[in-house]
Amino acid sequence: MRSHSCGDLRSDAIDSTVLLSGWVDRRRDHGGVIFIDLRDRSGTVQITVDPDLGAEAFAVAEHLRNETVLQVEGRVRARPDESRNERLATGEVEVLAQRLKVLNAPSRNLPFAVSVHDDEQVREELRLRHRYLDLRRERMRRNLSLRHQTVQTARRFLEDEGFIEVETPVLTRSTPEGARDYLVPSRVCGGEWFALPQSPQLFKQLLMVGGLERYYQVARCFRDEDLRADRQPEFTQLDMEMSFLDQEQILDLNERLIARIWKVVKGVELPLPLPRMTWHEAMERYGTDRPDTRYGMELVGVSDIVADMGFKVFSGAVAAGGSVKCITVPGGNDKVSNVRIKPGGDVFSEAQKAGAGGLAFIRVRDGGEIDTIGAIKDNLSDEKKAELLQRTGAEPGSLILFGAGDTATVNKALDRVRQYLAKELELVPAEAWNFLWVVDFPMFEFNADENRLEALHHPFCAANPEDLGDDPAQWSERLPKARAQAYDLVLNGLELGGGSLRIHDAALQNQVLQTIGLAQEEAQEQFGFLLEALEMGAPPHGGIAFGLDRMVMLLAGEESIRDTIAFPKTQQARCLMTSAPGGASDKQLEELHVASTWVEPEEN
């Protein structure tokens, strides 16, 4: 069908006869000579059709439509200097057509332009409805090629490090401590259900018990959760697990993996080792365990300064066991008006979305004078003002925004406002790659709705031995306050991947399951196979999983992971192209021993 790809032709092919196949990107008639841009996956090349050199070919070219699938036979020649196209890799040459053959032609109008020369912004809904057309466009071809290169680089690195690729089951059983499962009814085991895996977590641990020592997988995972730009109901993890390595060795190996990917894919040299920060420090300084360290405006605790100043919003928060924190916005006096901070304003709205009742603020004027209003002005002494300016580092022209209340809400609100203002005020440096390991997570967090502890990551993370002690009799008392040997890799404020050392002792695993409220009988029912395996000589092991879709999104500079996946779902978990999910026949449901209780809502 072809001797060369369109994008491969260079000056060394001049005077050779080639056979090309591809799509007509565009056709131009210039006074009797027709020019065709022929496109395939590799790129685009110009085809010249001269009626004096091929009447039959010219007759075909006269009626070509964009996106016609075309075969071209012709001779490669140099393009005249004045018509060379430096923006194309093939811009020094063209193909003088001797024969054209239409392999297929569109029989209907296309819903949007595909040409590499077209910059039209197409609605995402239309792109997803006709994804096969969208995949022909330069943007999607580039992103999927980058995704392939990322996976290829990771595979080569891991295999050089002694890892082997193993596939784990897609039909498994439902287990607690995660998002909602996608369930699959069993036809042959009536009344019983498979679950699609949220991750290969337990299977990769069992591979370590099985002695494979170093495993990796490009794993498909499924979670039935509320969606956003960087989430999908089905997604891909670069998943790995390894035995006989401690936490520092695992972090070192994965730093080198990430550095290799960024070097190959982006040509960027990452300085190693990557920075580290404890979970506690991240929450104190940024209000989140996924801090974006590309810019300042860090959270500063000022509870001790304002606790007794007489401003009830501040003193009441501290007295109730909460806190008062602030962020300093450089140049905020001129760029953020009072209207924006008060109810109805955009900055106020960001804080409110995070659960805060509002924001207090003061402005630092020329000469370091503090300008504020109301109760803060009346109750903030000169000594407290000086201490506040010293602690926050606020300079003339700065705006200081305060959050007060329970610490979790204060952190969440100021983190959201910080990120919002950094983008609004263009404080985020371009082309920055700020990686950060966040370590020493708590083992558990309290679930107020269910009045119990739950694992912050998952219940298979190993506890820090310093917090646990050597006496099993003390485990039940010490576990709730223990740190996990867990680690997340954060890039520019997004979690790129996370993992931990795992529990390899059956008694300790049992104790953790009890701590999250699983009775012994329930633990055996859910995780009996794992507990049994841990009793049979499980090695110390740990692992990590990177979100491949999100990694490629960041590498590609996209805003949504949907632009890095060939056939993604919408935020309603639908495939617009195939109209999935769809209905099932009564016969199918009967064979699966299930019935639908869904009732169509009445229209108003």
C-alpha positions in Angstrom: 0.0 0.0 0.0 3.0 2.4 0.5 6.7 2.5 0.4 7.2 5.4 2.8 5.2 7.3 5.4 4.3 10.9 4.5 6.3 12.5 7.3 9.5 10.6 6.6 10.5 12.1 3.3 13.6 14.3 3.4 16.1 15.6 0.9 17.9 12.3 0.7 14.8 10.9 -1.1 15.0 13.3 -4.0 14.6 11.7 -7.4 13.3 8.5 -5.9 9.8 7.1 -6.8 7.6 6.6 -3.7 4.2 5.2 -3.0 2.3 7.0 -0.2 -1.1 6.5 1.4 -3.0 8.9 3.7 -5.7 11.5 4.1 -6.2 14.6 2.1 -5.5 17.3 4.7 -6.3 20.1 2.3 -6.4 20.7 -1.5 -5.3 24.0 -3.2 -5.8 24.9 -6.9 -3.2 27.4 -8.0 -3.8 28.3 -11.6 -4.0 24.9 -13.1 -1.6 23.2 -10.7 -3.2 21.4 -7.8 -1.4 21.1 -4.4 -2.5 18.4 -1.9 -1.3 18.1 1.6 -1.3 14.4 2.3 -1.3 13.4 6.0 -0.8 10.2 7.9 0.3 9.4 11.4 3.9 10.4 10.7 3.2 13.9 9.4 2.3 15.8 6.2 3.9 16.1 2.8 3.0 18.3 -0.2 1.8 16.5 -3.4 2.0 18.5 -6.6 -0.4 17.5 -9.4 0.5 19.0 -12.8 -1.9 18.4 -15.7 1.0 18.4 -18.2 2.7 15.5 -16.4 -0.4 13.4 -15.6 -3.8 14.1 -17.0 -5.5 11.2 -15.2 -4.0 12.1 -11.9 -5.1 15.7 -12.4 -8.7 14.6 -13.2 -8.8 12.8 -9.9 -7.3 15.7 -7.9 -9.9 18.1 -9.3 -12.6 16.4 -7.3 -10.9 15.5 -4.0 -12.5 16.4 -0.7 -10.7 16.9 2.6 -10.3 13.6 4.5 -10.4 11.5 1.3 -8.2 8.4 1.8 -5.8 8.7 -1.1 -2.9 6.7 -2.5 -0.2 8.6 -4.4 2.6 7.4 -6.6 5.2 9.9 -7.7 8.7 11.2 -7.8 10.3 13.2 -4.9 11.8 16.5 -5.9 13.2 19.6 -4.1 10.8 22.4 -3.5 11.8 25.8 -4.8 13.5 27.9 -2.2 10.7 30.4 -2.1 8.1 27.8 -1.4 9.9 25.7 1.3 8.0 25.3 4.5 10.2 25.4 7.6 7.3 24.5 9.8 7.1 21.0 8.2 9.7 18.3 8.7 9.1 17.5 5.0 9.2 21.2 4.0 12.2 20.9 1.7 10.6 18.3 -0.6 7.4 17.6 -2.5 6.1 14.6 -4.5 5.3 15.2 -8.1 2.2 12.9 -8.6 2.2 10.4 -11.4 -0.8 8.4 -10.3 -3.6 9.0 -7.8 -6.0 6.4 -6.5 -9.0 7.2 -4.2 -9.1 4.4 -1.5 -12.2 5.9 0.2 -14.0 9.2 0.3 -16.3 10.8 2.8 -19.9 10.4 1.8 -21.2 13.0 4.2 -20.1 16.4 5.6 -17.7 16.2 8.5 -18.9 17.6 11.8 -15.7 19.6 12.3 -12.4 20.3 10.5 -9.6 17.9 11.0 -6.8 19.7 9.0 -3.5 20.5 10.8 -4.0 24.0 9.4 -7.3 24.5 11.2 -7.1 26.0 14.7 -10.9 25.9 15.3 -11.9 25.3 18.9 -14.3 22.4 18.7 -16.7 21.7 21.6 -15.5 18.7 23.6 -19.0 17.1 23.3 -18.6 17.1 19.6 -15.1 15.8 19.7 -16.1 12.9 21.9 -19.1 12.1 19.8 -16.9 11.7 16.8 -13.7 10.6 18.5 -12.4 8.7 15.5 -12.2 12.0 13.7 -10.7 13.8 16.7 -7.9 11.2 16.8 -6.8 12.3 13.3 -6.1 15.8 14.5 -2.6 16.8 15.4 -3.3 17.5 19.1 -4.6 14.0 19.8 -2.0 12.3 17.6 0.7 14.1 19.5 -0.8 13.3 22.9 -1.2 9.6 22.2 2.3 9.4 20.8 3.6 11.0 24.0 1.6 8.5 26.1 3.2 5.6 24.1 6.6 7.1 24.6 6.0 7.5 28.3 4.9 3.9 28.8 7.7 2.6 26.6 10.3 4.5 28.6 8.9 3.2 31.9 8.9 -0.4 30.7 12.5 -0.2 29.5 13.6 1.3 32.8 11.8 -1.1 35.0 12.9 -4.2 33.0 16.5 -3.0 33.2 16.0 -2.8 37.0 14.9 -6.5 37.1 11.1 -6.0 37.1 8.8 -8.4 35.2 5.3 -7.5 33.9 2.5 -9.6 35.3 -1.3 -9.2 34.5 -3.6 -9.4 37.5 -7.4 -10.3 37.3 -10.0 -7.8 36.1 -12.9 -9.9 37.6 -12.3 -10.0 41.4 -14.3 -9.5 44.6 -15.5 -6.4 46.2 -13.6 -5.2 49.3 -14.2 -2.2 51.6 -12.0 0.9 52.1 -12.2 2.6 48.7 -14.5 4.3 46.3 -17.6 2.5 45.1 -17.0 -0.6 43.0 -18.3 -1.4 39.6 -20.1 -4.7 40.1 -20.6 -7.5 37.6 -23.2 -10.1 38.2 -22.2 -13.8 37.8 -24.4 -15.9 35.5 -23.0 -19.2 36.7 -22.9 -18.4 40.4 -26.3 -17.0 40.9 -26.7 -14.2 43.3 -23.0 -13.5 43.5 -21.0 -10.7 42.1 -17.6 -9.8 40.7 -16.1 -6.4 41.2 -13.8 -4.6 38.7 -10.5 -3.7 40.5 -10.0 -0.3 41.9 -6.3 -1.2 41.9 -4.3 -4.5 41.8 -3.3 -3.9 45.4 -3.9 -7.3 47.0 -2.8 -9.2 43.9 0.5 -7.5 43.7 1.2 -8.1 47.4 0.4 -11.8 46.8 2.9 -11.8 43.9 5.5 -10.7 46.5 4.4 -13.5 48.8 4.9 -15.7 45.7 8.5 -14.7 45.4 8.4 -12.6 42.2 10.2 -9.8 44.1 9.8 -7.1 41.4 6.6 -6.7 39.5 5.1 -4.0 37.3 2.0 -3.6 35.2 0.2 -1.0 33.1 -3.0 -1.7 34.9 -6.6 -0.8 34.1 -8.5 0.2 37.2 -12.1 1.2 37.8 -13.8 3.4 40.3 -17.5 4.4 40.5 -16.9 7.9 41.9 -17.9 11.5 41.1 -15.8 12.7 38.2 -13.8 15.8 37.3 -11.2 16.9 34.8 -8.5 14.6 36.1 -10.7 11.6 36.9 -12.3 8.8 34.8 -14.4 5.8 35.8 -11.7 3.6 34.1 -8.1 4.7 34.2 -4.6 3.4 33.9 -1.9 3.0 36.6 1.8 2.4 36.2 1.8 -0.1 39.0 4.7 -1.8 40.8 5.6 -3.7 43.8 9.0 -4.9 45.1 10.4 -7.0 47.9 13.4 -6.5 50.2 13.7 -2.8 49.7 13.2 -0.1 52.4 11.4 3.2 51.9 14.5 5.1 50.9 15.4 2.5 48.2 11.9 2.6 46.8 11.9 6.4 46.6 15.4 6.4 45.0 14.3 3.9 42.3 11.1 5.8 41.5 12.9 9.1 41.4 15.3 7.7 38.8 12.2 6.3 36.8 10.6 9.7 36.8 13.8 11.4 35.8 14.2 9.0 32.9 10.7 9.7 31.7 11.1 13.5 31.9 14.5 13.2 30.1 13.3 11.1 27.3 9.8 12.6 26.8 10.5 16.3 27.6 14.3 16.6 27.4 14.3 17.9 30.9 17.0 17.0 33.4 15.5 16.7 36.9 17.9 17.3 39.8 17.9 14.3 42.2 17.1 13.6 44.9 13.7 15.1 44.8 12.6 17.3 47.8 10.9 15.7 50.8 8.3 17.1 53.1 6.3 15.4 55.9 2.6 15.3 55.8 2.4 17.4 59.0 4.6 20.2 57.5 2.6 20.2 54.2 -0.6 20.7 56.1 0.9 23.4 58.2 2.5 25.4 55.4 0.1 24.7 52.5 -3.1 23.4 54.0 -3.0 20.3 51.7 -1.1 17.1 51.3 -0.7 18.0 47.6 1.2 21.3 47.9 2.0 23.4 44.8 5.5 24.7 45.7 6.0 26.8 42.5 5.0 30.0 44.3 4.8 31.4 47.8 1.7 32.6 49.7 2.3 29.8 52.3 -0.1 29.5 55.2 1.2 31.0 58.4 -0.3 30.2 61.8 -1.1 33.2 63.9 -3.4 31.7 66.6 -1.0 32.8 69.4 -0.9 36.4 68.2 -4.7 36.9 67.8 -6.1 34.6 70.5 -6.6 37.3 73.1 -6.9 40.4 70.9 -10.7 40.7 71.5 -11.9 39.9 68.0 -14.4 37.1 68.7 -14.1 35.4 65.3 -10.4 34.8 66.0 -10.5 34.2 69.8 -13.6 32.0 69.5 -11.9 29.8 66.9 -8.8 29.3 69.1 -10.8 28.7 72.3 -12.8 26.0 70.5 -9.6 24.1 69.6 -9.4 25.5 66.0 -6.9 27.9 64.6 -6.3 31.2 62.8 -4.0 31.2 59.7 -3.3 33.6 57.0 -1.7 34.0 53.6 0.1 37.0 52.3 -0.7 38.1 48.8 2.1 40.1 47.2 0.8 43.2 45.4 -2.7 42.3 46.6 -3.5 45.8 47.6 -3.8 47.0 44.0 -5.1 43.8 42.5 -7.6 42.5 45.0 -10.3 44.9 46.0 -12.5 44.8 49.1 -15.5 43.9 47.0 -13.8 40.7 45.8 -13.2 39.6 49.4 -16.6 40.4 50.8 -19.8 38.4 50.3 -20.6 38.1 46.6 -17.0 38.5 45.5 -15.0 35.9 43.7 -12.3 35.4 46.4 -15.0 35.2 49.1 -16.8 32.6 46.9 -13.7 30.4 46.7 -13.4 30.3 50.5 -17.1 29.6 50.9 -16.8 26.6 48.5 -14.3 25.1 50.9 -16.7 25.5 53.8 -15.5 28.8 55.3 -17.9 31.5 56.4 -15.7 34.2 54.9 -12.3 35.8 55.1 -10.9 38.6 57.3 -8.2 40.8 55.8 -5.8 43.6 56.4 -3.7 45.6 53.9 -0.1 46.7 54.4 0.4 50.3 53.2 3.5 52.2 52.3 5.8 52.5 55.3 4.5 49.3 56.7 1.3 50.7 58.1 -1.5 48.3 58.5 -4.9 49.4 57.1 -7.9 47.4 58.2 -11.5 48.0 59.4 -13.8 47.0 62.2 -12.9 44.8 65.1 -9.4 43.9 63.8 -8.5 47.6 63.7 -9.9 48.3 67.1 -8.2 45.4 68.9 -4.8 44.8 67.1 -2.1 46.5 69.2 1.0 48.1 67.7 3.1 45.3 69.2 0.8 42.6 67.7 0.9 44.4 64.4 4.7 44.3 64.4 4.8 40.7 65.3 2.2 39.9 62.6 4.3 41.7 59.9 7.4 40.0 61.0 5.9 36.5 61.0 4.1 36.8 57.6 7.0 38.7 55.9 4.3 41.1 54.5 5.8 44.1 52.7 4.1 47.3 51.6 1.5 46.6 49.0 0.7 43.2 50.4 -2.8 41.9 51.3 -3.1 39.5 54.3 -6.1 37.1 54.2 -7.2 35.3 57.3 -9.1 32.1 57.9 -10.5 31.2 61.3 -12.3 28.1 62.6 -11.7 24.4 62.8 -8.2 23.7 61.4 -9.4 21.4 58.7 -11.7 24.0 57.2 -9.2 26.8 57.6 -6.6 24.7 55.7 -9.0 23.8 53.0 -10.3 27.3 52.5 -6.9 29.0 52.4 -5.5 26.3 50.2 -8.3 26.9 47.7 -7.9 30.7 47.9 -4.1 30.5 47.5 -4.4 28.4 44.3 -7.1 30.6 42.9 -5.2 33.9 43.5 -1.9 32.4 42.2 -3.6 31.8 38.8 -5.6 35.0 38.8 -2.5 37.1 39.6 -0.2 35.0 37.3 2.1 34.1 40.1 2.7 30.5 38.8 5.9 30.3 36.8 5.7 28.8 33.4 7.5 25.5 32.5 8.3 24.7 36.2 8.4 21.1 37.3 8.2 21.2 41.1 8.3 17.6 42.3 7.8 16.8 46.0 7.7 13.6 48.1 5.2 13.9 50.9 6.0 11.3 53.6 5.0 10.3 57.1 1.2 10.3 56.6 -1.0 9.4 59.5 -2.2 5.8 59.4 -5.8 6.8 60.1 -8.3 9.6 59.9 -11.6 9.9 61.8 -14.8 9.4 59.8 -17.3 11.6 61.7 -20.2 10.3 59.6 -19.5 6.7 60.6 -17.9 7.5 64.0 -14.9 5.4 63.3 -11.3 5.5 62.2 -10.5 4.7 58.5 -7.2 4.2 56.7 -5.9 7.4 55.2 -4.5 5.5 52.2 -5.6 1.9 52.6 -5.5 -0.6 55.5 -2.4 -2.5 54.1 0.1 0.3 54.8 2.8 -0.5 57.3 3.1 1.6 60.4 6.3 3.4 61.3 8.2 1.0 63.7 9.1 3.9 65.9 5.5 4.7 66.6 4.4 1.0 67.0 6.9 -0.5 69.3 7.9 -4.2 69.5 5.2 -5.4 71.9 2.1 -6.6 70.1 0.1 -6.0 73.2 0.5 -2.3 72.7 -0.5 -2.2 69.0 -4.2 -1.6 69.6 -3.3 1.5 71.7 -0.5 2.9 69.5 -1.9 2.2 66.0 -4.5 5.1 66.0 -1.7 7.7 66.4 0.9 6.0 64.3 2.5 7.3 61.1 2.3 5.2 58.0 5.3 4.4 56.0 3.5 5.9 53.0 4.7 8.4 50.4 3.0 10.4 47.7 4.8 12.0 44.7 3.3 15.5 44.1 3.9 17.5 40.9 2.8 21.2 40.7 0.0 20.6 43.2 -1.3 17.3 41.7 -0.7 13.9 43.1 1.3 12.0 40.5 1.5 8.7 42.4 1.4 7.2 45.8 2.5 4.1 47.7 3.8 2.6 50.9 5.6 -0.2 52.6 3.0 -3.0 53.2 2.2 -4.9 56.3 3.8 -8.4 56.0 2.8 -9.7 59.4 -0.6 -11.4 59.7 -1.2 -10.4 63.3 -0.5 -6.8 62.6 -2.7 -6.8 59.5 -5.5 -8.3 61.7 -5.0 -5.5 64.2 -5.2 -2.8 61.6 -8.5 -4.3 60.2 -9.9 -4.3 63.7 -8.8 -0.6 64.2 -10.9 0.4 61.2 -13.9 -1.4 62.6 -13.9 -4.8 60.9 -14.9 -7.6 63.2 -12.7 -10.8 63.1 -15.4 -12.7 61.2 -15.8 -9.9 58.6 -12.0 -9.6 58.2 -11.8 -13.2 57.5 -14.6 -13.1 54.9 -13.1 -10.1 53.1 -9.4 -10.7 53.5 -8.9 -14.3 54.7 -6.9 -15.2 51.6 -4.4 -12.3 52.3 -4.1 -13.1 56.0 -3.5 -16.7 55.2 -0.8 -15.8 52.7 0.9 -13.5 55.2 1.2 -16.4 57.6 3.2 -18.4 55.1 6.5 -16.4 54.9 5.6 -13.1 53.4 8.7 -10.9 52.7 9.0 -7.2 53.6 7.6 -5.4 50.5 6.3 -2.1 49.3 5.1 -0.5 46.1 3.7 2.5 44.4 1.3 3.3 41.6 1.5 6.3 39.2 -1.6 7.7 37.5 -0.5 7.3 33.9 -3.4 9.4 32.5 -2.5 12.3 34.8 1.2 12.0 34.2 0.7 12.3 30.4 -1.7 15.2 31.0 1.0 17.1 32.7 3.7 16.1 30.2 1.4 17.2 27.4 0.4 20.5 29.0 -3.3 19.6 28.9 -6.0 20.6 31.3 -7.9 17.3 31.3 -6.9 13.7 31.2 -9.6 13.1 28.6 -7.2 14.6 26.1 -4.6 11.9 26.8 -7.0 8.9 26.5 -8.0 7.5 23.2 -11.7 6.8 24.1 -12.6 8.6 27.4 -15.9 9.0 29.2 -17.6 12.3 30.0 -18.0 13.6 33.5 -21.3 11.7 33.6 -19.3 8.5 33.0 -20.8 8.1 29.5 -19.2 7.3 26.1 -20.8 9.7 23.7 -19.5 7.8 20.7 -20.9 4.4 21.5 -23.8 5.6 23.8 -22.5 3.5 26.6 -23.8 2.6 29.2 -26.9 1.2 27.6 -29.8 -1.0 28.4 -29.9 -4.8 28.6 -32.6 -7.1 27.4 -34.9 -8.9 29.8 -33.3 -12.2 28.7 -29.9 -11.0 29.7 -31.1 -9.8 33.1 -32.9 -13.1 33.6 -29.7 -15.1 32.8 -27.8 -13.0 35.3 -30.5 -13.4 38.0 -30.9 -9.7 38.4 -33.7 -7.2 37.9 -33.7 -3.4 37.5 -35.5 -1.2 40.0 -34.8 1.9 38.1 -37.7 4.2 37.5 -37.5 7.1 35.1 -37.9 10.4 37.0 -41.0 12.3 36.1 -40.5 15.4 33.9 -41.6 18.7 35.4 
